[in-house]
Amino acid sequence: MSIDESALSGLRSTLEADDYRMAVSESGSSIEVTITAGPDACEECLVPKPLMRNILHAALGVPEDDITLVYPADAS
């Protein structure tokens, strides 16, 4: 599996507008997506995980169950 960076560019731009960053890595058939918040991040602007996982599924073409999603609150 290869991550299609062009499919993620629009999503990255949207997140960056609200001061979030997205890192994507792959391990075998799994994808890990980590979203981190900057100091000016809009907490209400980050969609719930199920919706984000669905967006990532559409962009990457991988099953939602193969996407591990880490949000800023998960690191606390």
N, CA, C and O atoms as a DFTB+ gen file, in Angstrom:
304 C
 N C O
     1  1       0.850      -1.169       0.000
     2  2       0.000       0.000       0.000
     3  2       0.896       1.233       0.000
     4  3       1.938       1.258       0.656
     5  1       0.489       2.229      -0.724
     6  2       1.245       3.469      -0.787
     7  2       0.307       4.638      -0.499
     8  3      -0.794       4.708      -1.045
     9  1       0.741       5.538       0.346
    10  2      -0.085       6.685       0.725
    11  2      -0.114       7.680      -0.422
    12  3       0.932       8.100      -0.917
    13  1      -1.306       8.052      -0.841
    14  2      -1.501       9.025      -1.915
    15  2      -1.529      10.424      -1.299
    16  3      -2.574      10.900      -0.857
    17  1      -0.360      11.073      -1.278
    18  2      -0.239      12.399      -0.658
    19  2      -1.135      13.437      -1.337
    20  3      -1.626      14.352      -0.676
    21  1      -1.350      13.305      -2.639
    22  2      -2.200      14.279      -3.328
    23  2      -3.646      14.175      -2.854
    24  3      -4.358      15.179      -2.814
    25  1      -4.087      12.961      -2.493
    26  2      -5.447      12.785      -1.982
    27  2      -5.610      13.418      -0.609
    28  3      -6.723      13.752      -0.203
    29  1      -4.505      13.582       0.105
    30  2      -4.554      14.152       1.446
    31  2      -4.308      15.656       1.476
    32  3      -4.529      16.290       2.508
    33  1      -3.862      16.231       0.386
    34  2      -3.468      17.644       0.395
    35  2      -4.622      18.582       0.741
    36  3      -4.429      19.537       1.493
    37  1      -5.801      18.331       0.214
    38  2      -6.953      19.179       0.522
    39  2      -7.351      19.076       1.979
    40  3      -7.690      20.077       2.611
    41  1      -7.310      17.866       2.511
    42  2      -7.634      17.660       3.918
    43  2      -6.603      18.344       4.810
    44  3      -6.953      18.958       5.819
    45  1      -5.341      18.236       4.435
    46  2      -4.285      18.912       5.210
    47  2      -4.504      20.424       5.220
    48  3      -4.354      21.070       6.258
    49  1      -4.857      20.985       4.066
    50  2      -5.097      22.432       3.977
    51  2      -6.252      22.859       4.874
    52  3      -6.186      23.896       5.535
    53  1      -7.306      22.055       4.892
    54  2      -8.463      22.360       5.729
    55  2      -8.083      22.317       7.200
    56  3      -8.471      23.197       7.969
    57  1      -7.326      21.300       7.597
    58  2      -6.896      21.187       8.989
    59  2      -5.963      22.329       9.371
    60  3      -6.081      22.893      10.459
    61  1      -5.042      22.669       8.482
    62  2      -4.080      23.739       8.764
    63  2      -4.769      25.084       8.955
    64  3      -4.279      25.927       9.707
    65  1      -5.895      25.295       8.286
    66  2      -6.636      26.551       8.446
    67  2      -7.120      26.720       9.886
    68  3      -7.325      27.841      10.350
    69  1      -7.303      25.594      10.592
    70  2      -7.734      25.631      11.990
    71  2      -6.587      25.307      12.948
    72  3      -6.825      24.966      14.107
    73  1      -5.358      25.412      12.475
    74  2      -4.118      25.198      13.231
    75  2      -3.930      23.755      13.704
    76  3      -3.499      23.503      14.829
    77  1      -4.265      22.819      12.816
    78  2      -3.990      21.404      13.068
    79  2      -2.988      20.907      12.038
    80  3      -2.896      21.453      10.939
    81  1      -2.236      19.870      12.394
    82  2      -1.306      19.214      11.477
    83  2      -1.650      17.735      11.435
    84  3      -2.128      17.173      12.420
    85  1      -1.406      17.110      10.294
    86  2      -1.719      15.704      10.124
    87  2      -0.488      14.958       9.636
    88  3       0.119      15.327       8.630
    89  1      -0.126      13.901      10.364
    90  2       0.967      13.020       9.962
    91  2       0.365      11.658       9.633
    92  3      -0.469      11.140      10.376
    93  1       0.798      11.089       8.515
    94  2       0.270       9.802       8.067
    95  2       1.435       8.840       7.857
    96  3       2.428       9.175       7.212
    97  1       1.294       7.643       8.413
    98  2       2.311       6.614       8.203
    99  2       1.608       5.282       7.971
   100  3       0.462       5.081       8.372
   101  1       2.322       4.388       7.316
   102  2       1.726       3.075       7.056
   103  2       2.594       1.983       7.645
   104  3       3.815       2.105       7.748
   105  1       1.922       0.913       8.027
   106  2       2.602      -0.250       8.577
   107  2       1.852      -1.474       8.066
   108  3       0.788      -1.823       8.576
   109  1       2.412      -2.108       7.072
   110  2       1.726      -3.244       6.456
   111  2       0.448      -2.788       5.778
   112  3       0.484      -1.963       4.865
   113  1      -0.674      -3.319       6.219
   114  2      -1.954      -2.930       5.615
   115  2      -2.673      -1.881       6.445
   116  3      -3.817      -1.539       6.145
   117  1      -2.027      -1.364       7.483
   118  2      -2.641      -0.369       8.360
   119  2      -2.072       1.019       8.096
   120  3      -0.922       1.179       7.687
   121  1      -2.910       2.007       8.343
   122  2      -2.523       3.412       8.223
   123  2      -2.715       4.057       9.589
   124  3      -3.761       3.882      10.215
   125  1      -1.718       4.801      10.054
   126  2      -1.884       5.576      11.278
   127  2      -1.887       7.046      10.919
   128  3      -0.983       7.542      10.246
   129  1      -2.918       7.735      11.379
   130  2      -3.066       9.168      11.139
   131  2      -3.058       9.855      12.496
   132  3      -3.896       9.575      13.354
   133  1      -2.104      10.752      12.677
   134  2      -1.998      11.501      13.925
   135  2      -2.257      12.968      13.627
   136  3      -1.599      13.575      12.782
   137  1      -3.221      13.517      14.331
   138  2      -3.546      14.930      14.172
   139  2      -3.128      15.642      15.448
   140  3      -3.526      15.270      16.552
   141  1      -2.311      16.678      15.267
   142  2      -1.831      17.459      16.405
   143  2      -2.368      18.881      16.297
   144  3      -2.646      19.387      15.210
   145  1      -2.503      19.504      17.463
   146  2      -3.058      20.855      17.521
   147  2      -1.963      21.875      17.777
   148  3      -1.064      21.660      18.591
   149  1      -2.056      22.984      17.068
   150  2      -1.177      24.108      17.327
   151  2      -1.775      24.969      18.429
   152  3      -2.869      24.676      18.909
   153  1      -1.084      26.018      18.836
   154  2      -1.558      26.852      19.947
   155  2      -2.869      27.581      19.654
   156  3      -3.587      27.948      20.584
   157  1      -3.188      27.792      18.388
   158  2      -4.417      28.509      18.033
   159  2      -5.487      27.586      17.469
   160  3      -6.409      28.043      16.793
   161  1      -5.372      26.287      17.742
   162  2      -6.317      25.313      17.189
   163  2      -7.731      25.559      17.703
   164  3      -7.942      25.880      18.873
   165  1      -8.671      25.403      16.813
   166  2     -10.093      25.559      17.107
   167  2     -10.638      24.188      17.528
   168  3     -10.856      23.321      16.683
   169  1     -10.857      23.996      18.838
   170  2     -11.285      22.682      19.336
   171  2     -12.594      22.224      18.714
   172  3     -12.755      21.036      18.433
   173  1     -13.530      23.136      18.494
   174  2     -14.826      22.779      17.940
   175  2     -14.761      22.461      16.446
   176  3     -15.718      21.927      15.885
   177  1     -13.652      22.782      15.808
   178  2     -13.534      22.612      14.356
   179  2     -13.111      21.204      13.943
   180  3     -13.245      20.841      12.774
   181  1     -12.610      20.417      14.871
   182  2     -12.160      19.067      14.549
   183  2     -13.367      18.134      14.607
   184  3     -14.011      18.006      15.648
   185  1     -13.666      17.487      13.489
   186  2     -14.845      16.624      13.414
   187  2     -14.661      15.384      14.285
   188  3     -13.530      15.010      14.596
   189  1     -15.759      14.744      14.679
   190  2     -15.645      13.512      15.465
   191  2     -14.848      12.443      14.712
   192  3     -14.822      12.415      13.482
   193  1     -14.206      11.571      15.477
   194  2     -13.353      10.540      14.883
   195  2     -14.059       9.688      13.825
   196  3     -13.468       9.438      12.775
   197  1     -15.295       9.230      14.050
   198  2     -15.933       8.401      13.016
   199  2     -16.059       9.133      11.669
   200  3     -15.887       8.530      10.610
   201  1     -16.356      10.419      11.724
   202  2     -16.465      11.196      10.490
   203  2     -15.090      11.367       9.841
   204  3     -14.962      11.240       8.623
   205  1     -14.069      11.652      10.641
   206  2     -12.719      11.816      10.088
   207  2     -12.229      10.497       9.484
   208  3     -11.605      10.490       8.423
   209  1     -12.512       9.394      10.158
   210  2     -12.102       8.083       9.633
   211  2     -12.781       7.826       8.281
   212  3     -12.164       7.265       7.376
   213  1     -14.049       8.235       8.143
   214  2     -14.756       8.076       6.880
   215  2     -14.141       8.950       5.792
   216  3     -14.017       8.513       4.648
   217  1     -13.760      10.158       6.127
   218  2     -13.113      11.067       5.173
   219  2     -11.774      10.469       4.717
   220  3     -11.451      10.483       3.529
   221  1     -11.009       9.949       5.666
   222  2      -9.717       9.340       5.339
   223  2      -9.902       8.086       4.489
   224  3      -9.121       7.836       3.571
   225  1     -10.919       7.309       4.790
   226  2     -11.238       6.119       3.995
   227  2     -11.486       6.513       2.539
   228  3     -10.969       5.877       1.621
   229  1     -12.270       7.555       2.337
   230  2     -12.572       8.011       0.977
   231  2     -11.322       8.534       0.270
   232  3     -11.136       8.290      -0.922
   233  1     -10.468       9.250       0.999
   234  2      -9.269       9.831       0.390
   235  2      -8.210       8.776       0.087
   236  3      -7.524       8.858      -0.932
   237  1      -8.078       7.795       0.961
   238  2      -6.998       6.817       0.827
   239  2      -7.422       5.509       0.187
   240  3      -6.583       4.751      -0.301
   241  1      -8.725       5.239       0.187
   242  2      -9.200       4.000      -0.406
   243  2      -8.852       2.767       0.402
   244  3      -8.707       1.677      -0.151
   245  1      -8.716       2.936       1.719
   246  2      -8.467       1.794       2.598
   247  2      -9.666       1.636       3.527
   248  3     -10.360       2.613       3.811
   249  1      -9.917       0.420       4.002
   250  2     -11.045       0.221       4.918
   251  2     -10.887       1.053       6.197
   252  3      -9.779       1.220       6.706
   253  1     -11.990       1.562       6.699
   254  2     -11.949       2.373       7.916
   255  2     -11.324       1.612       9.078
   256  3     -10.642       2.208       9.912
   257  1     -11.550       0.298       9.143
   258  2     -10.991      -0.511      10.229
   259  2      -9.470      -0.594      10.178
   260  3      -8.836      -0.964      11.167
   261  1      -8.877      -0.252       9.031
   262  2      -7.419      -0.289       8.888
   263  2      -6.774       1.061       9.193
   264  3      -5.563       1.225       9.040
   265  1      -7.583       2.021       9.622
   266  2      -7.081       3.369       9.929
   267  2      -7.081       3.576      11.446
   268  3      -8.131       3.545      12.087
   269  1      -5.890       3.786      12.008
   270  2      -5.762       4.146      13.398
   271  2      -5.686       5.665      13.446
   272  3      -4.825       6.269      12.805
   273  1      -6.576       6.276      14.197
   274  2      -6.672       7.719      14.230
   275  2      -6.348       8.215      15.633
   276  3      -6.973       7.799      16.609
   277  1      -5.364       9.110      15.727
   278  2      -4.939       9.676      17.010
   279  2      -5.226      11.171      16.984
   280  3      -4.720      11.906      16.137
   281  1      -6.051      11.601      17.936
   282  2      -6.424      13.012      18.060
   283  2      -5.619      13.665      19.171
   284  3      -5.056      12.968      20.015
   285  1      -5.554      14.997      19.185
   286  2      -4.777      15.688      20.226
   287  2      -5.171      15.274      21.646
   288  3      -4.296      15.124      22.499
   289  1      -6.443      15.090      21.915
   290  2      -6.899      14.716      23.263
   291  2      -6.407      13.329      23.664
   292  3      -6.328      13.026      24.854
   293  1      -6.080      12.490      22.700
   294  2      -5.608      11.130      23.002
   295  2      -4.227      11.140      23.637
   296  3      -3.867      10.204      24.352
   297  1      -3.456      12.176      23.388
   298  2      -2.092      12.266      23.916
   299  2      -2.071      12.708      25.372
   300  3      -1.067      12.550      26.066
   301  1      -3.180      13.259      25.821
   302  2      -3.240      13.768      27.208
   303  2      -3.430      12.653      28.196
   304  3      -3.501      12.900      29.400
